[in-house]
Amino acid sequence: MTNQFEETMYIDEISINNKRVSFITKCVALLGTFLSTSSYCVNASELTLNVVTPSGSPATDIVSFIRPTKGINGLPLNDVPLYIGQQDKKFAPYITVMQKGQSINFVNHDDITHHIYSVSGENRFEFKIKAGGEITTQPLQSAEEVAMGCNIHDWMSGYVLVVDTPYFGKTNEDGQITFDLPETGEYELSLWHPQLDVTNNRIKQLLNVTQANVNISISLPQNLLPIPEQVGQEDFDFLDEY
């Protein structure tokens, strides 16, 4: 990025759900006056987050998302298709994170019918999906936790967290996730997991990002609760309506 311009358009990139998306930012230089910075052009920052358990082991599949405290107006929308499978009578994956305004594509990989539903909240859906079928929901418009189940296989459970920011993801097997933020500044970092036994299943922390490369480590206050066992009784004969 150059600082010798009056008005310049330049291409930057952010990471959305582990995909890189380019967008254009406008920078306007302060000519003739040199204040604390030489222009209004923002400074991008790469933030790497490491999440560990109380014993220091990597905490995997922890939903992590970052929201600028100055607001979300003008942030890009995620257009990467989102898929949740039904496989071996389970939701795959068990936990999904998505941006408000996205739809979910449910794909039934089993050779039986499922009857999927959302448990509560503003993002309601319910449908039967036959073997090999695919159904797409309407866009989910409320930022909230969505618990899911199956009316046929009542042991099946899964979760979707809908967030209002494009900076989100889940920690990998090393307990790590990296965000490419478009500018330095103050952000709110949130960690969430349905088995995180704290208020609203989430931890929040304010971050003042002032450098191009930032590394942060967070230790969970306690171990995650066990994930409910995703197995049930033997298949029964389906009713005619299924």
MIMAR-858368 format. One record per residue (C-alpha): y, x, z negated; residue number from 1; residue in three letters. Coordinates in nm, 4 decimals. Layout:
N
NODE_py_px_pz_lodren_vexmi
NODE_Y_X_Z_NUM_Ala
...
# end
This chain:
242
NODE_py_px_pz_lodren_vexmi
NODE_0.0000_0.0000_0.0000_1_Met
NODE_0.3379_0.1429_0.1008_2_Thr
NODE_0.6613_0.0931_-0.0903_3_Asn
NODE_0.8916_0.1710_0.2035_4_Gln
NODE_0.9672_-0.1715_0.3464_5_Phe
NODE_1.2031_-0.4625_0.3111_6_Glu
NODE_0.9499_-0.7367_0.3606_7_Glu
NODE_0.5851_-0.6701_0.4381_8_Thr
NODE_0.2660_-0.8704_0.4642_9_Met
NODE_-0.0486_-0.6871_0.3591_10_Tyr
NODE_-0.4149_-0.7758_0.3205_11_Ile
NODE_-0.5823_-0.7561_-0.0179_12_Asp
NODE_-0.9301_-0.8528_-0.1342_13_Glu
NODE_-1.0774_-1.0242_-0.4356_14_Ile
NODE_-1.4355_-1.0861_-0.5419_15_Ser
NODE_-1.5483_-1.4467_-0.5458_16_Ile
NODE_-1.8959_-1.5153_-0.6758_17_Asn
NODE_-1.9962_-1.1629_-0.5700_18_Asn
NODE_-1.8499_-1.2130_-0.2194_19_Lys
NODE_-1.5415_-1.0297_-0.0987_20_Arg
NODE_-1.2658_-1.2444_0.0454_21_Val
NODE_-0.9503_-1.1150_0.2129_22_Ser
NODE_-0.6157_-1.2788_0.1612_23_Phe
NODE_-0.2529_-1.1971_0.2509_24_Ile
NODE_0.0146_-1.1106_-0.0019_25_Thr
NODE_0.3886_-1.0845_0.0601_26_Lys
NODE_0.5836_-0.7990_-0.0970_27_Cys
NODE_0.9648_-0.7753_-0.1126_28_Val
NODE_1.1186_-0.4395_-0.2014_29_Ala
NODE_1.4282_-0.3962_-0.4188_30_Leu
NODE_1.6600_-0.1972_-0.1931_31_Leu
NODE_1.9512_-0.0104_-0.3452_32_Gly
NODE_1.8465_-0.0888_-0.6998_33_Thr
NODE_1.5697_0.0954_-0.8829_34_Phe
NODE_1.4475_-0.0906_-1.1878_35_Leu
NODE_1.1231_-0.0377_-1.3767_36_Ser
NODE_0.9310_-0.0862_-1.0526_37_Thr
NODE_1.0334_-0.0149_-0.6965_38_Ser
NODE_0.9299_-0.3559_-0.5604_39_Ser
NODE_0.7956_-0.6964_-0.6404_40_Tyr
NODE_0.4670_-0.5918_-0.4789_41_Cys
NODE_0.1809_-0.6432_-0.7188_42_Val
NODE_-0.0667_-0.3741_-0.8222_43_Asn
NODE_-0.4298_-0.4641_-0.7848_44_Ala
NODE_-0.6740_-0.3814_-1.0628_45_Ser
NODE_-1.0520_-0.3481_-1.0844_46_Glu
NODE_-1.1814_-0.4726_-1.4178_47_Leu
NODE_-1.5379_-0.3918_-1.5217_48_Thr
NODE_-1.6840_-0.5897_-1.8107_49_Leu
NODE_-1.9882_-0.4820_-2.0123_50_Asn
NODE_-2.1472_-0.7422_-2.2403_51_Val
NODE_-2.4083_-0.6430_-2.4984_52_Val
NODE_-2.6124_-0.8154_-2.7673_53_Thr
NODE_-2.5560_-0.7361_-3.1376_54_Pro
NODE_-2.8242_-0.4670_-3.1085_55_Ser
NODE_-2.6503_-0.3078_-2.8093_56_Gly
NODE_-2.8870_-0.4283_-2.5364_57_Ser
NODE_-2.7409_-0.5599_-2.2078_58_Pro
NODE_-2.6644_-0.9325_-2.2195_59_Ala
NODE_-2.7661_-1.0773_-1.8831_60_Thr
NODE_-2.6609_-1.4053_-1.7172_61_Asp
NODE_-2.3536_-1.4426_-1.9354_62_Ile
NODE_-2.1010_-1.6484_-1.7408_63_Val
NODE_-1.7722_-1.4574_-1.7319_64_Ser
NODE_-1.4454_-1.5760_-1.5841_65_Phe
NODE_-1.0861_-1.4614_-1.5874_66_Ile
NODE_-0.7760_-1.6790_-1.5678_67_Arg
NODE_-0.4168_-1.5469_-1.5361_68_Pro
NODE_-0.2099_-1.6772_-1.8252_69_Thr
NODE_0.0866_-1.7392_-1.5945_70_Lys
NODE_-0.1129_-2.0132_-1.4211_71_Gly
NODE_-0.3497_-2.0689_-1.1320_72_Ile
NODE_-0.1079_-2.1974_-0.8666_73_Asn
NODE_-0.1582_-2.0123_-0.5402_74_Gly
NODE_-0.4973_-1.8663_-0.6290_75_Leu
NODE_-0.7508_-1.8759_-0.3433_76_Pro
NODE_-1.0256_-2.1361_-0.3315_77_Leu
NODE_-1.3903_-2.0406_-0.3086_78_Asn
NODE_-1.5574_-2.1560_0.0129_79_Asp
NODE_-1.8912_-1.9790_-0.0434_80_Val
NODE_-2.1732_-2.2424_-0.0349_81_Pro
NODE_-2.3411_-2.2977_-0.3709_82_Leu
NODE_-2.7155_-2.3681_-0.3985_83_Tyr
NODE_-2.9328_-2.4800_-0.6896_84_Ile
NODE_-3.3047_-2.5014_-0.6233_85_Gly
NODE_-3.5806_-2.7024_-0.7818_86_Gln
NODE_-3.8802_-2.4728_-0.7949_87_Gln
NODE_-4.1943_-2.4866_-1.0106_88_Asp
NODE_-4.0379_-2.7935_-1.1781_89_Lys
NODE_-3.7387_-2.5905_-1.2941_90_Lys
NODE_-3.3760_-2.5526_-1.1935_91_Phe
NODE_-3.3271_-2.2228_-1.0141_92_Ala
NODE_-3.1102_-2.0737_-1.1423_93_Pro
NODE_-3.1022_-2.2172_-1.4932_94_Tyr
NODE_-2.7274_-2.1396_-1.5172_95_Ile
NODE_-2.4728_-2.1663_-1.2353_96_Thr
NODE_-2.0968_-2.1099_-1.2341_97_Val
NODE_-1.8643_-2.2529_-0.9700_98_Met
NODE_-1.4983_-2.3165_-0.8974_99_Gln
NODE_-1.3491_-2.6628_-0.9299_100_Lys
NODE_-1.3434_-2.8312_-0.5891_101_Gly
NODE_-1.6785_-2.6914_-0.4733_102_Gln
NODE_-1.9872_-2.8976_-0.3956_103_Ser
NODE_-2.3436_-2.8182_-0.5012_104_Ile
NODE_-2.6290_-2.8046_-0.2513_105_Asn
NODE_-2.9529_-2.9041_-0.4272_106_Phe
NODE_-3.2670_-2.7862_-0.2458_107_Val
NODE_-3.6123_-2.9052_-0.3536_108_Asn
NODE_-3.8653_-2.6267_-0.2987_109_His
NODE_-4.1403_-2.8189_-0.4812_110_Asp
NODE_-4.3977_-3.0407_-0.3120_111_Asp
NODE_-4.3021_-3.3359_-0.5332_112_Ile
NODE_-3.9989_-3.5599_-0.5787_113_Thr
NODE_-3.7303_-3.4900_-0.8388_114_His
NODE_-3.4729_-3.7337_-0.9762_115_His
NODE_-3.1731_-3.5159_-1.0640_116_Ile
NODE_-2.8845_-3.6337_-1.2810_117_Tyr
NODE_-2.5870_-3.4957_-1.4730_118_Ser
NODE_-2.5943_-3.5798_-1.8412_119_Val
NODE_-2.2276_-3.6523_-1.9189_120_Ser
NODE_-1.8666_-3.5673_-1.8374_121_Gly
NODE_-1.6436_-3.6312_-1.5378_122_Glu
NODE_-1.8653_-3.4627_-1.2793_123_Asn
NODE_-2.1342_-3.7279_-1.2489_124_Arg
NODE_-2.4176_-3.7319_-0.9984_125_Phe
NODE_-2.7644_-3.8839_-0.9765_126_Glu
NODE_-3.0083_-3.8864_-0.6867_127_Phe
NODE_-3.3748_-3.8629_-0.5884_128_Lys
NODE_-3.4648_-3.5603_-0.3793_129_Ile
NODE_-3.7993_-3.5551_-0.2038_130_Lys
NODE_-4.0151_-3.2497_-0.1395_131_Ala
NODE_-3.8374_-3.0086_0.0941_132_Gly
NODE_-3.5192_-3.2152_0.0844_133_Gly
NODE_-3.1582_-3.1038_0.0422_134_Glu
NODE_-2.8707_-3.3080_-0.1023_135_Ile
NODE_-2.5058_-3.2070_-0.1340_136_Thr
NODE_-2.2882_-3.3523_-0.4090_137_Thr
NODE_-1.9302_-3.4600_-0.3767_138_Gln
NODE_-1.6826_-3.1838_-0.4797_139_Pro
NODE_-1.6755_-3.1409_-0.8569_140_Leu
NODE_-1.3132_-3.1832_-0.9636_141_Gln
NODE_-1.3177_-3.1305_-1.3409_142_Ser
NODE_-1.3432_-2.7938_-1.5141_143_Ala
NODE_-1.6212_-2.8512_-1.7675_144_Glu
NODE_-1.9809_-2.7863_-1.8639_145_Glu
NODE_-2.2329_-2.9946_-1.6702_146_Val
NODE_-2.5790_-3.0365_-1.8204_147_Ala
NODE_-2.8518_-3.1465_-1.5768_148_Met
NODE_-3.1939_-3.3018_-1.6102_149_Gly
NODE_-3.4702_-3.4725_-1.4137_150_Cys
NODE_-3.5759_-3.8311_-1.4848_151_Asn
NODE_-3.9316_-3.7566_-1.3722_152_Ile
NODE_-3.9831_-3.4222_-1.5452_153_His
NODE_-3.7908_-3.4594_-1.8688_154_Asp
NODE_-3.8445_-3.0975_-1.9763_155_Trp
NODE_-3.6334_-2.9694_-1.6858_156_Met
NODE_-3.2869_-2.8591_-1.7910_157_Ser
NODE_-3.0093_-2.6641_-1.6254_158_Gly
NODE_-2.6375_-2.6039_-1.6572_159_Tyr
NODE_-2.3379_-2.5698_-1.4314_160_Val
NODE_-2.0045_-2.4436_-1.5603_161_Leu
NODE_-1.7093_-2.5567_-1.3475_162_Val
NODE_-1.4043_-2.3296_-1.3847_163_Val
NODE_-1.0524_-2.3496_-1.2426_164_Asp
NODE_-1.0261_-1.9872_-1.1315_165_Thr
NODE_-1.1768_-1.7904_-0.8412_166_Pro
NODE_-1.2521_-1.4916_-1.0664_167_Tyr
NODE_-1.5970_-1.5715_-1.2051_168_Phe
NODE_-1.9589_-1.4634_-1.2063_169_Gly
NODE_-2.2562_-1.3794_-1.4282_170_Lys
NODE_-2.3454_-1.0477_-1.5858_171_Thr
NODE_-2.6244_-0.8605_-1.4103_172_Asn
NODE_-2.9375_-0.7057_-1.5631_173_Glu
NODE_-2.7194_-0.4259_-1.6995_174_Asp
NODE_-2.4903_-0.6759_-1.8701_175_Gly
NODE_-2.2111_-0.5873_-1.6292_176_Gln
NODE_-1.9757_-0.7672_-1.3937_177_Ile
NODE_-1.6731_-0.6399_-1.1988_178_Thr
NODE_-1.3618_-0.8373_-1.1031_179_Phe
NODE_-1.1137_-0.7305_-0.8369_180_Asp
NODE_-0.7871_-0.8764_-0.9677_181_Leu
NODE_-0.4935_-0.9051_-0.7255_182_Pro
NODE_-0.2358_-0.7839_-0.9783_183_Glu
NODE_-0.1888_-0.6383_-1.3214_184_Thr
NODE_-0.0690_-0.8637_-1.6006_185_Gly
NODE_-0.1992_-1.0830_-1.8778_186_Glu
NODE_-0.5312_-1.2631_-1.8355_187_Tyr
NODE_-0.7600_-1.4763_-2.0486_188_Glu
NODE_-1.1221_-1.3630_-2.0370_189_Leu
NODE_-1.3911_-1.6173_-2.1276_190_Ser
NODE_-1.7636_-1.5676_-2.1846_191_Leu
NODE_-1.9963_-1.8695_-2.1800_192_Trp
NODE_-2.3654_-1.9427_-2.2108_193_His
NODE_-2.5340_-2.2694_-2.3163_194_Pro
NODE_-2.7352_-2.0757_-2.5766_195_Gln
NODE_-2.4294_-1.8974_-2.7190_196_Leu
NODE_-2.4141_-2.0521_-3.0663_197_Asp
NODE_-2.0360_-2.0638_-3.1124_198_Val
NODE_-1.7729_-2.3351_-3.0654_199_Thr
NODE_-1.7931_-2.4766_-2.7116_200_Asn
NODE_-2.0513_-2.2058_-2.6331_201_Asn
NODE_-1.7762_-1.9648_-2.5341_202_Arg
NODE_-1.5779_-1.6629_-2.6472_203_Ile
NODE_-1.2193_-1.6041_-2.5346_204_Lys
NODE_-1.0081_-1.2901_-2.5379_205_Gln
NODE_-0.6607_-1.2090_-2.4057_206_Leu
NODE_-0.6347_-0.9012_-2.1860_207_Leu
NODE_-0.3229_-0.7095_-2.0872_208_Asn
NODE_-0.4293_-0.5417_-1.7648_209_Val
NODE_-0.1901_-0.2540_-1.6955_210_Thr
NODE_-0.4028_-0.0053_-1.4997_211_Gln
NODE_-0.5767_0.0100_-1.1640_212_Ala
NODE_-0.9173_0.0565_-1.3288_213_Asn
NODE_-1.0089_-0.1054_-1.6587_214_Val
NODE_-1.3404_-0.0995_-1.8474_215_Asn
NODE_-1.4048_-0.3420_-2.1316_216_Ile
NODE_-1.7070_-0.3780_-2.3573_217_Ser
NODE_-1.7749_-0.6906_-2.5621_218_Ile
NODE_-2.0529_-0.7409_-2.8144_219_Ser
NODE_-2.1788_-1.0932_-2.8669_220_Leu
NODE_-2.1385_-1.2064_-3.2286_221_Pro
NODE_-2.5063_-1.3038_-3.2480_222_Gln
NODE_-2.8160_-1.3233_-3.0345_223_Asn
NODE_-2.8493_-1.6129_-2.7909_224_Leu
NODE_-3.0562_-1.9098_-2.8995_225_Leu
NODE_-3.3893_-1.9495_-2.7161_226_Pro
NODE_-3.3774_-2.1223_-2.3789_227_Ile
NODE_-3.5792_-2.4478_-2.3939_228_Pro
NODE_-3.9280_-2.4023_-2.2541_229_Glu
NODE_-3.9319_-2.5298_-1.8961_230_Gln
NODE_-4.2863_-2.6663_-1.8903_231_Val
NODE_-4.4328_-3.0091_-1.9515_232_Gly
NODE_-4.7312_-3.2335_-1.9299_233_Gln
NODE_-4.9608_-3.2595_-1.6318_234_Glu
NODE_-4.8261_-3.4498_-1.3335_235_Asp
NODE_-4.8706_-3.8232_-1.3516_236_Phe
NODE_-4.9051_-4.0704_-1.0687_237_Asp
NODE_-4.5579_-4.1526_-0.9445_238_Phe
NODE_-4.4354_-4.5075_-0.9337_239_Leu
NODE_-4.3829_-4.6626_-0.5925_240_Asp
NODE_-4.0064_-4.6130_-0.6153_241_Glu
NODE_-4.0577_-4.2356_-0.6087_242_Tyr
# end
